[in-house]
Amino acid sequence: MNISKEKGTSKYPVTEIEAIENYGFEGDAHSGDHIRQISLLSIENIMKQNSNNQGNKTDLVLKPGDYAENITTQGIDLGKLKIGDGLLIGKDVELKVSKIGKECHYKCEIFKKVNSCIMPKQGLFAIVEKSGSIKIGDEIRVKK
């Protein structure tokens, strides 16, 4: 899990966070009353991008939060989710997928560094439907 105090910057890791209904993560600059309250990206896609970076204009290794994603997932295929699908995290938190991908605004910092960015195609956005606390390692399940 990652947050940032300002937009346009990489996010930094936190071990526990409060998800607030119809708002997002407490303390995150991207929270608010809109459809992109929380962003998700898989570690598998980050690792694949890192392997693609080798031999490009940079050998920069990107880590969770560098793409400004709030939640870096592992073992869940985000590409199979659709708008409206629900996610359960830990004991209490419920998210609803609200947007798939994003428009790349004036070539973000990641794009400038490695000449590509995976968030526009592989990133996912959600709104918080039920508040609660999330800790690193909490299971993410697709709501049936």
Secondary structure, 3 states (H helix, E strand, C coil): CEECCCCCCCCEECCEEEEECCCEECCCCCCCCCCCCEEEEEHHHHHHHHHHHCCCCCCCCCCCCCCCCCEEECCCCHHHCCCCCEEEECCCEEEEEEEECCCCCCCCHHHHHHCCCCHHHHCEEEEEEECEEEECCCCEEEEC
